Amino acid sequence: MSTGRDDTPLTRRDADQLLRQVGSPEKLDVRGRNLKGVDLAYLNLAGALLAKADLSGANLSETDLTGADLSEANLSGATLFGTILNQANLSGATLSGANLSQADLNEANLSQANLCGSTLSEATLSQANLSQADLRGADLSGADLGIVSLFGASLRGANLSRTNLSRATLRRANFFGAILDGVNLVDADLNEVDLSGALLSEVTRADRENE
């Protein structure tokens, strides 16, 4: 069910009513709608259509967005603490300054997403696609990025202290000035990686032949 395309801001009450009307979250269609600053915390929005929606400053703490379409959505400054975004589509989304601490982003598509200055501490991003994503100045401390793709991503000045990057694809990624203290790089693909100016200490890395 679509709610139309006017720019009237939706409220939490509107969202609850729409969910009751459509019967299941995967039928909720609020693509391109104004959800700026709305409180959607703890809702089940698994599979919902939120592409190009304005969710800037919204509260999505612990909201279930499993498999949701958030491609090109504006989530700048949004709170996504503990949010479930497993297999969600966030390609091209704007998440600058967003709080994604402890979020579940396993297998999520974040290709070309803007995560500049975002907080992803203790988040899980196993097998996520972050190719060509902008993570400049992001806080990824303690995050699990095992088997993630960061192909061509920018992590200039990012904090990756104690981050797990085992088996990650880091080809052509830019870590200029990044903090990599205690990072796990076991079996990571480091071909053409820019580590100039990066702070490296207590790094765990298994030597392997790069192709």
C-alpha positions in Angstrom: 0.0 0.0 0.0 1.3 3.4 -0.9 0.6 6.5 1.2 0.8 8.9 -1.7 3.7 11.3 -2.5 2.8 14.6 -0.8 5.4 16.1 1.6 3.2 16.1 4.7 5.5 14.8 7.6 4.4 11.4 8.9 4.2 10.9 12.6 4.5 7.8 14.8 0.7 7.6 14.9 0.6 7.7 11.1 3.1 4.9 10.9 1.2 2.7 13.4 -2.1 3.4 11.5 -0.5 2.6 8.1 0.9 -0.7 9.5 -2.5 -1.7 10.7 -4.1 -0.9 7.4 -1.6 -2.9 5.3 -1.5 -5.8 7.7 2.2 -6.6 7.4 5.4 -4.5 7.3 6.6 -5.7 3.9 3.5 -4.1 2.3 4.3 -0.7 3.8 5.3 1.7 1.0 6.5 5.1 2.2 9.1 5.7 -0.6 10.1 9.3 -0.9 8.0 10.4 2.0 8.8 12.9 4.7 9.7 11.0 7.9 12.1 13.6 9.2 12.6 13.3 13.0 9.9 10.7 13.4 10.1 8.2 16.3 9.9 4.7 14.8 11.9 3.0 17.6 11.1 -0.7 18.3 8.7 -1.1 15.3 8.7 -4.1 13.0 9.4 -2.7 9.6 11.0 -5.8 8.1 10.8 -5.6 4.3 9.2 -2.1 4.2 9.8 0.2 1.2 11.5 3.3 2.4 13.7 4.2 -0.7 14.5 7.9 -1.0 12.5 8.6 2.2 13.7 11.5 4.4 14.5 9.9 7.7 17.0 12.5 8.8 17.1 12.8 12.6 14.6 9.9 13.0 14.8 7.5 15.9 15.0 4.0 14.7 16.6 2.4 17.8 16.2 -1.4 17.8 13.7 -1.1 14.9 13.5 -4.3 12.8 14.3 -3.3 9.2 15.4 -6.7 8.0 15.4 -6.8 4.2 14.0 -3.3 4.0 14.6 -1.1 1.0 16.3 2.1 2.2 18.2 2.8 -1.0 19.0 6.5 -1.4 17.2 7.3 1.8 18.3 10.3 3.9 19.2 9.0 7.4 21.7 11.8 8.2 21.8 12.3 12.0 19.4 9.4 12.6 19.6 7.2 15.7 19.9 3.5 14.7 21.3 2.1 17.9 20.8 -1.7 17.9 18.7 -1.5 14.8 18.3 -4.7 12.8 19.3 -4.0 9.2 20.2 -7.5 8.2 20.1 -7.9 4.4 18.7 -4.3 4.1 19.3 -2.3 0.9 21.1 1.0 1.9 22.9 1.5 -1.4 23.4 5.2 -2.0 21.8 6.1 1.3 23.0 9.1 3.3 23.9 8.2 6.9 26.4 11.0 7.7 26.5 11.6 11.4 24.1 8.7 12.1 24.5 6.5 15.2 24.6 2.8 14.2 26.2 1.5 17.4 25.5 -2.2 17.9 23.4 -2.3 14.8 23.0 -5.6 12.8 24.1 -4.9 9.3 25.0 -8.4 8.3 24.8 -8.9 4.5 23.4 -5.4 4.1 24.1 -3.5 0.9 25.8 -0.2 1.7 27.5 0.3 -1.6 28.2 4.0 -2.4 26.5 5.0 0.9 27.6 8.2 2.7 28.6 7.2 6.2 30.9 10.2 6.8 31.3 10.8 10.5 28.9 8.0 11.5 29.2 5.8 14.6 29.3 2.1 13.9 31.1 1.0 17.2 30.3 -2.6 18.1 28.1 -3.0 15.0 28.1 -6.3 13.0 28.6 -6.0 9.3 29.7 -9.5 8.3 29.5 -10.0 4.5 28.1 -6.5 4.0 28.8 -4.6 0.8 30.5 -1.3 1.5 32.2 -0.9 -1.8 32.9 2.7 -2.7 31.2 3.8 0.6 32.3 7.1 2.2 33.4 6.3 5.8 35.7 9.3 6.4 35.9 10.0 10.1 33.6 7.2 11.0 33.9 5.3 14.3 34.1 1.6 13.6 35.8 0.7 16.9 35.0 -2.9 17.9 32.9 -3.5 14.8 32.8 -6.9 13.1 33.5 -6.5 9.4 34.5 -10.0 8.7 34.2 -11.0 5.0 33.0 -7.4 4.2 33.7 -5.7 0.9 35.3 -2.3 1.2 36.5 -2.2 -2.4 37.3 1.4 -3.3 35.9 2.7 0.0 37.2 5.9 1.8 38.1 5.4 5.4 40.3 8.5 5.8 40.7 9.4 9.5 38.3 6.6 10.5 38.7 4.8 13.9 39.0 1.1 13.4 40.4 0.2 16.8 39.8 -3.5 17.6 37.8 -3.9 14.4 37.6 -7.4 12.8 38.5 -7.2 9.1 39.4 -10.8 8.7 38.9 -12.1 5.1 37.7 -8.6 4.1 38.1 -7.2 0.6 40.0 -4.0 1.1 41.3 -3.6 -2.5 41.8 0.1 -3.4 40.4 1.3 -0.1 41.8 4.5 1.4 42.9 4.3 5.1 44.9 7.5 5.1 45.3 8.7 8.7 43.0 5.9 10.0 43.4 4.4 13.5 44.0 0.6 13.1 45.1 -0.3 16.6 44.4 -3.9 17.4 42.7 -4.5 14.1 42.3 -8.1 12.7 43.5 -8.3 9.1 43.8 -12.1 8.9 43.5 -13.2 5.3 42.2 -9.7 4.2 42.8 -8.6 0.6 45.2 -5.6 0.9 45.9 -5.1 -2.8 46.4 -1.5 -3.7 45.3 -0.3 -0.2 46.4 3.2 0.9 47.7 2.9 4.5 49.8 6.1 4.3 49.6 8.0 7.6 47.6 5.2 9.2 48.3 4.4 12.9 49.0 0.6 13.1 49.8 -1.2 16.3 49.1 -4.7 17.5 47.7 -5.7 14.1 46.9 -9.3 13.6 47.7 -10.4 10.0 48.4 -13.8 8.4 50.8 -13.5 5.4 49.3 -14.7 2.2 50.2 -14.4 -1.4 48.2 -11.6 -3.0 47.2 -12.0 -6.6 
